[in-house]
Amino acid sequence: MQSGTSITESTLLALFTIVSLSLACWLARQPAKTSVGITLGVLLGLVLIYTTSALVAFLANVLPFGQIDFWLSNLVAKF
């Protein structure tokens, strides 16, 4: 059974999500007041996750992720 997303697309989403959450956690620790930090961190995390998921969805329409997966699987199979 095949799913609708490729391994490359899932990897990009995971990478961008980790970066987004890291930046949000970093920003949440910066202000002196805890409530301001939590609010800024949550807002930045949501904005970055939505933005990066839209970017990956756009790239999925432009780049041949299925072909990239095929090339990567052939490359891995040689080793």
Backbone as XML, in Angstrom:
<?xml version="1.0"?>
<chain id="A" units="angstrom">
  <residue number="1" name="MET">
    <atom name="N" x="0.838" y="-1.164" z="0.000"/>
    <atom name="CA" x="0.000" y="0.000" z="0.000"/>
    <atom name="C" x="0.894" y="1.242" z="0.000"/>
  </residue>
  <residue number="2" name="GLN">
    <atom name="N" x="0.553" y="2.213" z="-0.817"/>
    <atom name="CA" x="1.328" y="3.435" z="-0.920"/>
    <atom name="C" x="0.560" y="4.597" z="-0.316"/>
  </residue>
  <residue number="3" name="SER">
    <atom name="N" x="1.320" y="5.512" z="0.267"/>
    <atom name="CA" x="0.682" y="6.709" z="0.818"/>
    <atom name="C" x="0.834" y="7.859" z="-0.169"/>
  </residue>
  <residue number="4" name="GLY">
    <atom name="N" x="0.185" y="8.974" z="0.124"/>
    <atom name="CA" x="0.186" y="10.098" z="-0.793"/>
    <atom name="C" x="1.428" y="10.969" z="-0.709"/>
  </residue>
  <residue number="5" name="THR">
    <atom name="N" x="2.231" y="10.832" z="0.357"/>
    <atom name="CA" x="3.426" y="11.658" z="0.487"/>
    <atom name="C" x="4.664" y="10.804" z="0.291"/>
  </residue>
  <residue number="6" name="SER">
    <atom name="N" x="5.686" y="11.416" z="-0.230"/>
    <atom name="CA" x="6.936" y="10.697" z="-0.455"/>
    <atom name="C" x="7.835" y="10.814" z="0.765"/>
  </residue>
  <residue number="7" name="ILE">
    <atom name="N" x="8.867" y="10.021" z="0.789"/>
    <atom name="CA" x="9.823" y="10.045" z="1.893"/>
    <atom name="C" x="10.544" y="11.387" z="1.929"/>
  </residue>
  <residue number="8" name="THR">
    <atom name="N" x="10.885" y="11.932" z="0.774"/>
    <atom name="CA" x="11.562" y="13.217" z="0.712"/>
    <atom name="C" x="10.685" y="14.324" z="1.281"/>
  </residue>
  <residue number="9" name="GLU">
    <atom name="N" x="9.419" y="14.322" z="0.941"/>
    <atom name="CA" x="8.494" y="15.333" z="1.444"/>
    <atom name="C" x="8.324" y="15.205" z="2.958"/>
  </residue>
  <residue number="10" name="SER">
    <atom name="N" x="8.209" y="13.993" z="3.451"/>
    <atom name="CA" x="8.076" y="13.777" z="4.895"/>
    <atom name="C" x="9.337" y="14.210" z="5.635"/>
  </residue>
  <residue number="11" name="THR">
    <atom name="N" x="10.493" y="13.947" z="5.043"/>
    <atom name="CA" x="11.756" y="14.353" z="5.654"/>
    <atom name="C" x="11.872" y="15.866" z="5.720"/>
  </residue>
  <residue number="12" name="LEU">
    <atom name="N" x="11.498" y="16.552" z="4.641"/>
    <atom name="CA" x="11.525" y="18.013" z="4.655"/>
    <atom name="C" x="10.577" y="18.580" z="5.699"/>
  </residue>
  <residue number="13" name="LEU">
    <atom name="N" x="9.387" y="18.023" z="5.800"/>
    <atom name="CA" x="8.435" y="18.480" z="6.814"/>
    <atom name="C" x="8.977" y="18.270" z="8.225"/>
  </residue>
  <residue number="14" name="ALA">
    <atom name="N" x="9.575" y="17.124" z="8.476"/>
    <atom name="CA" x="10.141" y="16.851" z="9.796"/>
    <atom name="C" x="11.286" y="17.803" z="10.115"/>
  </residue>
  <residue number="15" name="LEU">
    <atom name="N" x="12.159" y="18.035" z="9.142"/>
    <atom name="CA" x="13.285" y="18.951" z="9.341"/>
    <atom name="C" x="12.805" y="20.362" z="9.634"/>
  </residue>
  <residue number="16" name="PHE">
    <atom name="N" x="11.870" y="20.856" z="8.832"/>
    <atom name="CA" x="11.363" y="22.207" z="9.046"/>
    <atom name="C" x="10.593" y="22.321" z="10.361"/>
  </residue>
  <residue number="17" name="THR">
    <atom name="N" x="9.896" y="21.266" z="10.774"/>
    <atom name="CA" x="9.179" y="21.294" z="12.044"/>
    <atom name="C" x="10.151" y="21.364" z="13.216"/>
  </residue>
  <residue number="18" name="ILE">
    <atom name="N" x="11.234" y="20.608" z="13.150"/>
    <atom name="CA" x="12.244" y="20.642" z="14.215"/>
    <atom name="C" x="12.888" y="22.019" z="14.298"/>
  </residue>
  <residue number="19" name="VAL">
    <atom name="N" x="13.214" y="22.614" z="13.158"/>
    <atom name="CA" x="13.794" y="23.958" z="13.153"/>
    <atom name="C" x="12.794" y="24.974" z="13.703"/>
  </residue>
  <residue number="20" name="SER">
    <atom name="N" x="11.539" y="24.866" z="13.311"/>
    <atom name="CA" x="10.509" y="25.790" z="13.785"/>
    <atom name="C" x="10.332" y="25.695" z="15.297"/>
  </residue>
  <residue number="21" name="LEU">
    <atom name="N" x="10.256" y="24.478" z="15.797"/>
    <atom name="CA" x="10.091" y="24.304" z="17.236"/>
    <atom name="C" x="11.323" y="24.763" z="18.009"/>
  </residue>
  <residue number="22" name="SER">
    <atom name="N" x="12.513" y="24.561" z="17.453"/>
    <atom name="CA" x="13.733" y="25.033" z="18.106"/>
    <atom name="C" x="13.758" y="26.549" z="18.196"/>
  </residue>
  <residue number="23" name="LEU">
    <atom name="N" x="13.399" y="27.214" z="17.109"/>
    <atom name="CA" x="13.357" y="28.680" z="17.135"/>
    <atom name="C" x="12.283" y="29.188" z="18.094"/>
  </residue>
  <residue number="24" name="ALA">
    <atom name="N" x="11.157" y="28.527" z="18.134"/>
    <atom name="CA" x="10.090" y="28.935" z="19.046"/>
    <atom name="C" x="10.520" y="28.767" z="20.500"/>
  </residue>
  <residue number="25" name="CYS">
    <atom name="N" x="11.181" y="27.668" z="20.813"/>
    <atom name="CA" x="11.666" y="27.458" z="22.182"/>
    <atom name="C" x="12.727" y="28.491" z="22.543"/>
  </residue>
  <residue number="26" name="TRP">
    <atom name="N" x="13.609" y="28.811" z="21.607"/>
    <atom name="CA" x="14.633" y="29.824" z="21.860"/>
    <atom name="C" x="13.990" y="31.181" z="22.134"/>
  </residue>
  <residue number="27" name="LEU">
    <atom name="N" x="13.002" y="31.561" z="21.315"/>
    <atom name="CA" x="12.339" y="32.847" z="21.500"/>
    <atom name="C" x="11.548" y="32.885" z="22.797"/>
  </residue>
  <residue number="28" name="ALA">
    <atom name="N" x="10.983" y="31.774" z="23.206"/>
    <atom name="CA" x="10.186" y="31.742" z="24.433"/>
    <atom name="C" x="11.049" y="31.994" z="25.667"/>
  </residue>
  <residue number="29" name="ARG">
    <atom name="N" x="12.340" y="31.713" z="25.574"/>
    <atom name="CA" x="13.226" y="31.893" z="26.723"/>
    <atom name="C" x="13.809" y="33.305" z="26.813"/>
  </residue>
  <residue number="30" name="GLN">
    <atom name="N" x="13.643" y="34.135" z="25.794"/>
    <atom name="CA" x="14.299" y="35.437" z="25.759"/>
    <atom name="C" x="13.664" y="36.515" z="26.651"/>
  </residue>
  <residue number="31" name="PRO">
    <atom name="N" x="12.352" y="36.737" z="26.635"/>
    <atom name="CA" x="11.782" y="37.836" z="27.433"/>
    <atom name="C" x="11.899" y="37.593" z="28.942"/>
  </residue>
  <residue number="32" name="ALA">
    <atom name="N" x="11.810" y="38.699" z="29.701"/>
    <atom name="CA" x="11.912" y="38.600" z="31.151"/>
    <atom name="C" x="10.643" y="38.003" z="31.765"/>
  </residue>
  <residue number="33" name="LYS">
    <atom name="N" x="9.481" y="38.310" z="31.196"/>
    <atom name="CA" x="8.221" y="37.778" z="31.729"/>
    <atom name="C" x="7.892" y="36.444" z="31.044"/>
  </residue>
  <residue number="34" name="THR">
    <atom name="N" x="7.501" y="35.478" z="31.849"/>
    <atom name="CA" x="7.203" y="34.146" z="31.331"/>
    <atom name="C" x="6.015" y="34.156" z="30.375"/>
  </residue>
  <residue number="35" name="SER">
    <atom name="N" x="4.980" y="34.886" z="30.716"/>
    <atom name="CA" x="3.777" y="34.885" z="29.875"/>
    <atom name="C" x="4.061" y="35.471" z="28.493"/>
  </residue>
  <residue number="36" name="VAL">
    <atom name="N" x="4.897" y="36.503" z="28.435"/>
    <atom name="CA" x="5.266" y="37.085" z="27.142"/>
    <atom name="C" x="6.087" y="36.087" z="26.333"/>
  </residue>
  <residue number="37" name="GLY">
    <atom name="N" x="7.007" y="35.404" z="26.976"/>
    <atom name="CA" x="7.829" y="34.411" z="26.287"/>
    <atom name="C" x="7.016" y="33.263" z="25.736"/>
  </residue>
  <residue number="38" name="ILE">
    <atom name="N" x="6.073" y="32.776" z="26.535"/>
    <atom name="CA" x="5.225" y="31.672" z="26.074"/>
    <atom name="C" x="4.385" y="32.114" z="24.886"/>
  </residue>
  <residue number="39" name="THR">
    <atom name="N" x="3.804" y="33.307" z="24.975"/>
    <atom name="CA" x="2.974" y="33.816" z="23.873"/>
    <atom name="C" x="3.791" y="33.984" z="22.600"/>
  </residue>
  <residue number="40" name="LEU">
    <atom name="N" x="4.969" y="34.608" z="22.711"/>
    <atom name="CA" x="5.820" y="34.794" z="21.531"/>
    <atom name="C" x="6.282" y="33.464" z="20.953"/>
  </residue>
  <residue number="41" name="GLY">
    <atom name="N" x="6.645" y="32.528" z="21.814"/>
    <atom name="CA" x="7.092" y="31.222" z="21.341"/>
    <atom name="C" x="6.005" y="30.462" z="20.615"/>
  </residue>
  <residue number="42" name="VAL">
    <atom name="N" x="4.800" y="30.483" z="21.165"/>
    <atom name="CA" x="3.673" y="29.784" z="20.528"/>
    <atom name="C" x="3.339" y="30.425" z="19.186"/>
  </residue>
  <residue number="43" name="LEU">
    <atom name="N" x="3.276" y="31.750" z="19.162"/>
    <atom name="CA" x="2.950" y="32.435" z="17.902"/>
    <atom name="C" x="4.010" y="32.187" z="16.838"/>
  </residue>
  <residue number="44" name="LEU">
    <atom name="N" x="5.282" y="32.290" z="17.217"/>
    <atom name="CA" x="6.349" y="32.034" z="16.238"/>
    <atom name="C" x="6.311" y="30.589" z="15.765"/>
  </residue>
  <residue number="45" name="GLY">
    <atom name="N" x="6.099" y="29.643" z="16.680"/>
    <atom name="CA" x="6.029" y="28.235" z="16.291"/>
    <atom name="C" x="4.902" y="27.964" z="15.314"/>
  </residue>
  <residue number="46" name="LEU">
    <atom name="N" x="3.732" y="28.505" z="15.590"/>
    <atom name="CA" x="2.599" y="28.306" z="14.680"/>
    <atom name="C" x="2.850" y="28.927" z="13.311"/>
  </residue>
  <residue number="47" name="VAL">
    <atom name="N" x="3.363" y="30.147" z="13.294"/>
    <atom name="CA" x="3.628" y="30.825" z="12.020"/>
    <atom name="C" x="4.663" y="30.056" z="11.208"/>
  </residue>
  <residue number="48" name="LEU">
    <atom name="N" x="5.744" y="29.635" z="11.860"/>
    <atom name="CA" x="6.795" y="28.923" z="11.127"/>
    <atom name="C" x="6.332" y="27.556" z="10.639"/>
  </residue>
  <residue number="49" name="ILE">
    <atom name="N" x="5.573" y="26.832" z="11.440"/>
    <atom name="CA" x="5.107" y="25.512" z="11.012"/>
    <atom name="C" x="4.138" y="25.635" z="9.835"/>
  </residue>
  <residue number="50" name="TYR">
    <atom name="N" x="3.213" y="26.601" z="9.906"/>
    <atom name="CA" x="2.289" y="26.798" z="8.778"/>
    <atom name="C" x="3.032" y="27.256" z="7.526"/>
  </residue>
  <residue number="51" name="THR">
    <atom name="N" x="3.992" y="28.153" z="7.704"/>
    <atom name="CA" x="4.758" y="28.657" z="6.561"/>
    <atom name="C" x="5.582" y="27.549" z="5.912"/>
  </residue>
  <residue number="52" name="THR">
    <atom name="N" x="6.271" y="26.766" z="6.725"/>
    <atom name="CA" x="7.105" y="25.716" z="6.151"/>
    <atom name="C" x="6.282" y="24.591" z="5.541"/>
  </residue>
  <residue number="53" name="SER">
    <atom name="N" x="5.122" y="24.292" z="6.114"/>
    <atom name="CA" x="4.285" y="23.265" z="5.483"/>
    <atom name="C" x="3.741" y="23.755" z="4.145"/>
  </residue>
  <residue number="54" name="ALA">
    <atom name="N" x="3.427" y="25.043" z="4.060"/>
    <atom name="CA" x="3.002" y="25.597" z="2.772"/>
    <atom name="C" x="4.151" y="25.575" z="1.771"/>
  </residue>
  <residue number="55" name="LEU">
    <atom name="N" x="5.370" y="25.853" z="2.243"/>
    <atom name="CA" x="6.546" y="25.816" z="1.363"/>
    <atom name="C" x="6.786" y="24.403" z="0.831"/>
  </residue>
  <residue number="56" name="VAL">
    <atom name="N" x="6.679" y="23.411" z="1.695"/>
    <atom name="CA" x="6.874" y="22.022" z="1.250"/>
    <atom name="C" x="5.761" y="21.604" z="0.294"/>
  </residue>
  <residue number="57" name="ALA">
    <atom name="N" x="4.544" y="22.034" z="0.561"/>
    <atom name="CA" x="3.442" y="21.716" z="-0.359"/>
    <atom name="C" x="3.671" y="22.356" z="-1.718"/>
  </residue>
  <residue number="58" name="PHE">
    <atom name="N" x="4.183" y="23.587" z="-1.737"/>
    <atom name="CA" x="4.508" y="24.238" z="-3.006"/>
    <atom name="C" x="5.630" y="23.497" z="-3.719"/>
  </residue>
  <residue number="59" name="LEU">
    <atom name="N" x="6.670" y="23.120" z="-2.971"/>
    <atom name="CA" x="7.789" y="22.389" z="-3.577"/>
    <atom name="C" x="7.344" y="21.034" z="-4.113"/>
  </residue>
  <residue number="60" name="ALA">
    <atom name="N" x="6.353" y="20.425" z="-3.472"/>
    <atom name="CA" x="5.843" y="19.132" z="-3.953"/>
    <atom name="C" x="5.208" y="19.273" z="-5.328"/>
  </residue>
  <residue number="61" name="ASN">
    <atom name="N" x="4.665" y="20.449" z="-5.619"/>
    <atom name="CA" x="4.093" y="20.678" z="-6.947"/>
    <atom name="C" x="5.154" y="21.026" z="-7.978"/>
  </residue>
  <residue number="62" name="VAL">
    <atom name="N" x="6.302" y="21.537" z="-7.526"/>
    <atom name="CA" x="7.351" y="21.979" z="-8.443"/>
    <atom name="C" x="8.400" y="20.891" z="-8.659"/>
  </residue>
  <residue number="63" name="LEU">
    <atom name="N" x="8.841" y="20.262" z="-7.563"/>
    <atom name="CA" x="9.895" y="19.247" z="-7.646"/>
    <atom name="C" x="9.298" y="17.846" z="-7.760"/>
  </residue>
  <residue number="64" name="PRO">
    <atom name="N" x="9.963" y="16.977" z="-8.501"/>
    <atom name="CA" x="9.469" y="15.599" z="-8.618"/>
    <atom name="C" x="9.922" y="14.747" z="-7.426"/>
  </residue>
  <residue number="65" name="PHE">
    <atom name="N" x="9.221" y="14.870" z="-6.278"/>
    <atom name="CA" x="9.630" y="14.138" z="-5.084"/>
    <atom name="C" x="9.625" y="12.625" z="-5.310"/>
  </residue>
  <residue number="66" name="GLY">
    <atom name="N" x="8.679" y="12.121" z="-6.077"/>
    <atom name="CA" x="8.645" y="10.688" z="-6.363"/>
    <atom name="C" x="9.878" y="10.237" z="-7.114"/>
  </residue>
  <residue number="67" name="GLN">
    <atom name="N" x="10.345" y="11.042" z="-8.057"/>
    <atom name="CA" x="11.559" y="10.718" z="-8.809"/>
    <atom name="C" x="12.786" y="10.814" z="-7.918"/>
  </residue>
  <residue number="68" name="ILE">
    <atom name="N" x="12.805" y="11.809" z="-7.034"/>
    <atom name="CA" x="13.926" y="11.943" z="-6.100"/>
    <atom name="C" x="13.985" y="10.725" z="-5.182"/>
  </residue>
  <residue number="69" name="ASP">
    <atom name="N" x="12.840" y="10.248" z="-4.704"/>
    <atom name="CA" x="12.804" y="9.029" z="-3.883"/>
    <atom name="C" x="13.327" y="7.825" z="-4.655"/>
  </residue>
  <residue number="70" name="PHE">
    <atom name="N" x="12.963" y="7.738" z="-5.929"/>
    <atom name="CA" x="13.438" y="6.630" z="-6.766"/>
    <atom name="C" x="14.952" y="6.676" z="-6.909"/>
  </residue>
  <residue number="71" name="TRP">
    <atom name="N" x="15.505" y="7.861" z="-7.154"/>
    <atom name="CA" x="16.956" y="8.004" z="-7.280"/>
    <atom name="C" x="17.663" y="7.666" z="-5.972"/>
  </residue>
  <residue number="72" name="LEU">
    <atom name="N" x="17.103" y="8.147" z="-4.845"/>
    <atom name="CA" x="17.722" y="7.855" z="-3.551"/>
    <atom name="C" x="17.663" y="6.370" z="-3.220"/>
  </residue>
  <residue number="73" name="SER">
    <atom name="N" x="16.558" y="5.702" z="-3.542"/>
    <atom name="CA" x="16.464" y="4.270" z="-3.254"/>
    <atom name="C" x="17.444" y="3.480" z="-4.116"/>
  </residue>
  <residue number="74" name="ASN">
    <atom name="N" x="17.625" y="3.883" z="-5.366"/>
    <atom name="CA" x="18.601" y="3.219" z="-6.218"/>
    <atom name="C" x="20.021" y="3.449" z="-5.708"/>
  </residue>
  <residue number="75" name="LEU">
    <atom name="N" x="20.302" y="4.658" z="-5.214"/>
    <atom name="CA" x="21.626" y="4.979" z="-4.685"/>
    <atom name="C" x="21.906" y="4.172" z="-3.423"/>
  </residue>
  <residue number="76" name="VAL">
    <atom name="N" x="20.911" y="4.048" z="-2.555"/>
    <atom name="CA" x="21.084" y="3.290" z="-1.313"/>
    <atom name="C" x="21.221" y="1.801" z="-1.625"/>
  </residue>
  <residue number="77" name="ALA">
    <atom name="N" x="20.510" y="1.305" z="-2.620"/>
    <atom name="CA" x="20.558" y="-0.106" z="-2.970"/>
    <atom name="C" x="21.946" y="-0.512" z="-3.493"/>
  </residue>
  <residue number="78" name="LYS">
    <atom name="N" x="22.684" y="0.448" z="-4.061"/>
    <atom name="CA" x="24.021" y="0.129" z="-4.572"/>
    <atom name="C" x="25.020" y="-0.096" z="-3.461"/>
  </residue>
  <residue number="79" name="PHE">
    <atom name="N" x="24.750" y="0.472" z="-2.289"/>
    <atom name="CA" x="25.690" y="0.329" z="-1.160"/>
    <atom name="C" x="25.274" y="-0.809" z="-0.354"/>
  </residue>
</chain>
